Amino acid sequence: MAFERLSVIVPSYNEEERLLRTLERLAEYYDAQSYDYDVNVVSDGSKDRTNDIVREFAATHPKFSLLDYQPNRGKGYAVRRGMLAATGDLVLFCDADLATPQEETEKLLKAMEEGADVAIGSRPKADSSLEIRQPWHREMLGRIFNRSVQLLAVKGIDDTQCGFKIFTRKAAHDVFKRCKLNGFSFDFEALLVARDLGYKIAEVPIRWRHQEGSKVVLMRDGPRMLRDLVKLRMKSKKARLSENPES
């Protein structure tokens, strides 16, 4: 699809250590592109200097803005707030650690040009390049979880959890106004809702580098995500597609 402006959503929680580098890289990359863009950092109840860093950067970079709130609600809530506030023709959300290099945006845009409504970065694809891999136990558990997602919810998608996904604005608003999970389970919920709504999802091989400092704690968040997965699968399609009163 032809588009004029890309909105980029960056969910952030206590990211003072690396956020400035991330903002500088986003500005460097997107300033060099032919299309217009805006970047909205969604600070999910941050208690460090995250908000100050974004405000200071935005003072000299008008395409950047901050959406902040208290208290911490979870990554899913942050992404939902950002996606519903986005006004670009296309809306991308990416992790603050830039584990997926920003130039991979062009691969997702190509999939959108070819007719996808949603394009997602996928690490297990044969043509993907994992330049720095996760520790073996995280990678193994990730594969087990992705298989569980395929069996119970989103069949045919190899990697629901990669934090690099792009939606048309219509798809973003249609999907995220129906999403209800505030934690890390939001990824597979959004894809299941998108599929329920009939949107075309393209899975795209990407470059990816593991970054230290992940907010996911496997022993805590893994069981929660499996519980959310089972509950989501047990809901009727009508219940999944009901709008979230918070949206």
C-alpha positions as CSV (number, residue, x, y, z in Angstrom):
1,M,0.0,0.0,0.0
2,A,1.1,3.6,-0.6
3,F,1.6,5.6,2.5
4,E,2.8,9.1,3.5
5,R,3.7,8.8,7.2
6,L,4.9,6.0,9.6
7,S,4.1,6.3,13.3
8,V,6.6,4.5,15.5
9,I,5.6,3.4,19.0
10,V,8.3,2.6,21.6
11,P,7.0,1.1,24.8
12,S,9.5,1.9,27.6
13,Y,9.8,1.2,31.3
14,N,12.9,2.5,33.2
15,E,15.0,2.7,30.1
16,E,17.3,5.6,31.1
17,E,20.5,3.5,30.4
18,R,19.9,3.1,26.7
19,L,17.0,5.3,25.6
20,L,19.0,8.2,24.4
21,R,21.0,6.0,22.1
22,T,17.8,4.5,20.8
23,L,16.2,7.9,20.1
24,E,19.4,9.1,18.3
25,R,19.4,6.0,16.1
26,L,15.7,6.3,15.3
27,A,16.1,10.0,14.3
28,E,19.2,9.1,12.2
29,Y,17.5,6.3,10.4
30,Y,14.1,7.8,9.8
31,D,15.4,11.2,8.9
32,A,17.1,9.6,5.9
33,Q,14.0,8.0,4.5
34,S,11.7,9.4,1.8
35,Y,8.6,9.1,3.9
36,D,7.4,11.2,6.8
37,Y,7.4,9.8,10.4
38,D,6.7,10.4,14.0
39,V,7.9,8.6,17.1
40,N,5.9,8.3,20.3
41,V,7.7,6.9,23.4
42,V,5.1,5.4,25.8
43,S,6.5,5.5,29.3
44,D,4.8,2.7,31.3
45,G,5.0,4.2,34.8
46,S,8.8,4.8,34.6
47,K,10.4,5.9,37.9
48,D,13.9,6.8,36.5
49,R,14.9,9.5,34.0
50,T,13.1,8.0,31.1
51,N,10.6,10.7,30.8
52,D,13.1,13.5,31.2
53,I,15.3,12.0,28.5
54,V,12.4,11.9,26.0
55,R,11.3,15.5,26.8
56,E,14.8,16.8,26.4
57,F,15.3,15.0,23.1
58,A,11.9,16.1,21.8
59,A,12.7,19.7,22.5
60,T,15.1,19.6,19.6
61,H,13.4,16.8,17.6
62,P,9.8,17.8,17.0
63,K,8.9,14.5,15.4
64,F,9.4,12.8,18.8
65,S,6.9,12.9,21.7
66,L,6.2,11.3,25.1
67,L,3.1,9.6,26.4
68,D,3.5,8.9,30.0
69,Y,1.3,7.7,32.9
70,Q,1.4,6.2,36.3
71,P,1.5,3.6,37.7
72,N,3.2,0.8,35.7
73,R,0.5,-1.2,33.8
74,G,2.5,-3.6,31.7
75,K,3.9,-3.7,28.1
76,G,0.6,-4.7,26.6
77,Y,-1.1,-1.7,28.1
78,A,1.7,0.6,26.9
79,V,1.6,-0.7,23.3
80,R,-2.2,-0.5,23.2
81,R,-2.1,3.2,24.4
82,G,0.5,4.0,21.7
83,M,-1.2,2.1,18.9
84,L,-4.6,3.7,19.5
85,A,-3.1,7.2,19.7
86,A,-1.1,6.8,16.4
87,T,-2.1,8.8,13.4
88,G,0.3,7.6,10.8
89,D,-0.9,5.6,7.8
90,L,1.2,2.7,9.1
91,V,2.0,2.1,12.7
92,L,5.1,0.2,13.9
93,F,6.0,-0.8,17.4
94,C,9.5,-1.7,18.3
95,D,11.3,-2.5,21.6
96,A,13.4,0.2,23.2
97,D,16.5,-2.0,23.0
98,L,16.4,-2.1,19.2
99,A,17.1,-5.8,19.2
100,T,15.8,-5.7,15.7
101,P,17.9,-3.1,13.9
102,Q,15.7,-0.3,12.6
103,E,16.7,-0.7,9.0
104,E,14.6,-3.9,9.1
105,T,11.6,-1.6,8.8
106,E,12.0,-1.8,5.1
107,K,11.4,-5.5,5.0
108,L,8.1,-5.1,6.8
109,L,7.1,-2.2,4.6
110,K,7.7,-4.4,1.5
111,A,5.3,-6.9,2.9
112,M,2.7,-4.2,3.5
113,E,3.2,-3.0,-0.1
114,E,2.5,-6.5,-1.2
115,G,-0.9,-6.5,0.4
116,A,-0.4,-7.4,4.1
117,D,-2.5,-5.6,6.8
118,V,0.0,-6.7,9.5
119,A,3.7,-7.6,9.1
120,I,5.7,-9.1,11.9
121,G,9.4,-9.8,12.4
122,S,10.1,-13.5,12.8
123,R,13.3,-14.9,14.2
124,P,12.8,-18.6,13.3
125,K,12.4,-18.0,9.6
126,A,15.1,-19.6,7.4
127,D,16.3,-16.3,6.1
128,S,16.5,-14.6,9.4
129,S,19.9,-13.7,10.9
130,L,20.3,-14.1,14.7
131,E,23.5,-12.1,15.0
132,I,23.6,-12.5,18.8
133,R,21.5,-15.4,20.1
134,Q,19.7,-15.6,23.4
135,P,21.0,-17.8,26.2
136,W,20.2,-21.4,25.3
137,H,17.5,-21.8,28.0
138,R,15.6,-18.7,26.9
139,E,15.8,-19.8,23.3
140,M,14.5,-23.3,24.1
141,L,11.7,-22.0,26.3
142,G,10.8,-19.5,23.6
143,R,10.4,-22.3,21.1
144,I,8.3,-24.3,23.4
145,F,6.1,-21.3,24.1
146,N,5.7,-20.5,20.4
147,R,4.7,-24.1,19.7
148,S,2.1,-23.8,22.4
149,V,0.7,-20.6,20.8
150,Q,0.5,-22.4,17.5
151,L,-1.4,-25.3,19.0
152,L,-3.8,-23.3,21.1
153,A,-4.3,-19.9,19.3
154,V,-2.4,-18.6,16.3
155,K,-1.6,-21.5,14.0
156,G,0.9,-21.0,11.2
157,I,2.9,-18.2,12.9
158,D,6.4,-19.2,14.0
159,D,7.2,-16.2,16.2
160,T,4.4,-14.2,17.9
161,Q,6.7,-12.6,20.5
162,C,9.2,-10.6,18.5
163,G,8.8,-6.9,19.4
164,F,8.8,-5.6,15.8
165,K,5.4,-5.4,14.2
166,I,3.7,-3.1,11.8
167,F,-0.1,-2.5,11.2
168,T,-2.1,-0.4,8.9
169,R,-3.7,2.4,11.0
170,K,-7.1,0.8,10.4
171,A,-5.9,-2.6,11.5
172,A,-4.1,-1.1,14.5
173,H,-7.2,0.6,15.8
174,D,-9.5,-2.3,15.0
175,V,-7.2,-4.8,16.8
176,F,-6.0,-2.9,19.8
177,K,-9.3,-1.4,20.8
178,R,-10.3,-5.1,21.4
179,C,-7.1,-6.2,23.2
180,K,-7.4,-6.6,26.9
181,L,-4.2,-8.2,28.1
182,N,-1.8,-5.8,29.8
183,G,1.3,-8.0,30.1
184,F,3.6,-9.7,27.7
185,S,0.8,-11.9,26.4
186,F,-0.5,-9.0,24.4
187,D,1.5,-10.1,21.3
188,F,-0.4,-13.3,20.6
189,E,-3.7,-11.7,21.7
190,A,-3.2,-9.0,19.1
191,L,-2.4,-11.5,16.3
192,L,-5.3,-13.7,17.2
193,V,-7.7,-10.8,17.2
194,A,-6.2,-9.6,13.8
195,R,-6.8,-13.1,12.4
196,D,-10.4,-13.2,13.9
197,L,-11.0,-9.9,12.1
198,G,-9.8,-11.3,8.8
199,Y,-6.6,-9.2,8.4
200,K,-3.8,-10.6,6.4
201,I,-0.7,-11.3,8.5
202,A,2.8,-11.6,6.9
203,E,5.7,-13.1,8.8
204,V,9.0,-11.6,7.7
205,P,12.5,-12.9,8.3
206,I,14.7,-10.3,10.1
207,R,18.1,-9.6,11.6
208,W,18.0,-9.7,15.4
209,R,20.5,-9.3,18.2
210,H,19.8,-10.4,21.8
211,Q,20.2,-7.5,24.2
212,E,20.8,-7.8,27.9
213,G,18.2,-6.2,30.2
214,S,15.0,-7.9,29.1
215,K,12.1,-7.1,31.4
216,V,10.7,-10.7,30.9
217,V,11.5,-12.9,33.9
218,L,10.9,-16.4,32.6
219,M,10.0,-18.1,35.9
220,R,7.5,-15.3,36.7
221,D,6.2,-14.3,33.3
222,G,6.2,-17.7,31.5
223,P,3.5,-19.3,33.6
224,R,1.4,-16.1,33.4
225,M,1.6,-16.1,29.6
226,L,0.6,-19.8,29.4
227,R,-2.4,-19.0,31.7
228,D,-3.3,-16.1,29.5
229,L,-3.0,-18.2,26.4
230,V,-5.3,-20.9,27.7
231,K,-7.9,-18.3,28.9
232,L,-7.8,-16.5,25.6
233,R,-8.3,-19.8,23.6
234,M,-11.2,-20.7,25.8
235,K,-13.0,-17.4,25.0
236,S,-15.5,-17.4,22.2
237,K,-14.7,-15.4,19.1
238,K,-17.4,-12.9,20.1
239,A,-15.9,-12.4,23.5
240,R,-12.4,-11.9,22.0
241,L,-13.7,-9.3,19.6
242,S,-15.7,-7.3,22.2
243,E,-14.2,-3.8,22.6
244,N,-12.1,-3.0,25.7
245,P,-13.9,-0.4,27.7
246,E,-10.5,1.1,28.6
247,S,-9.7,1.8,24.9
